[in-house]
């Protein structure tokens, strides 16, 4: 069982910058609009290769 990155737990943990989507080498992350019009990343676990580049580039995780 592979370990999967956690992009965010609560919506306020994500600024919607899409840096995670941009850096993903497998295009496993897409930005989807919520009911309020904000965009959040969603991970396709089947495409993910667990490189964790998305977590490394995240400005929100850097500030934790």
N, C-alpha and C positions, 0 to 999 in steps of 0.2 A: 504494500500500500504506500503510494507516494505522498509526500507532504505537499500540500497546496498552499500557496500564499494567501494571506488574508488582506484584501485590499482595504476594507474598512468594516467596522462592526456597526457603528451608528452613522447616520448620514452626516452629522456634524463633524465626523472624523475625516471627511473627504471635502476638498475644496473644488473638485470638478475640473482640475487643470488638464486632465487627460495625458499627463506625462507617462503614466503606467502603460496606457494604450500605445503611445508612440514608441516606447522602448521595447515592447514585447516582440521577440524574434519570431514568434509563431502566430501572431495576430490572434491570440487567445483572449484578448480583452476588447470589449466594445463599450462605447458610451451609450447609455439609454436614458431617455427623458422620463422623469417621474411625473406624477399627477400635478405637481406645482410648477413644472417647466424647467427644473434643474437637471443637469446631466450627471450621471454617476457611472462608474465602471462596473461591468459585469464580466466575470471570468468564465470561460468555457473550459471546464476542468479536463475535458477530453483532449483539447489541443495543448494544454499547459504542460511544459516539460520541467517545471519546478526549478527554474534558473534563479528566481527571486529578484530579477532585475527590476521588476515593478515595485517591489518593496524598497529597494535601494534608492530608486530615483524619486520616490514620493516625498514631497516637501512637508507633508503633514507628519509622516513617520519620523522624519529627521528632527522635528521639533519635540517629539515625545521624550 
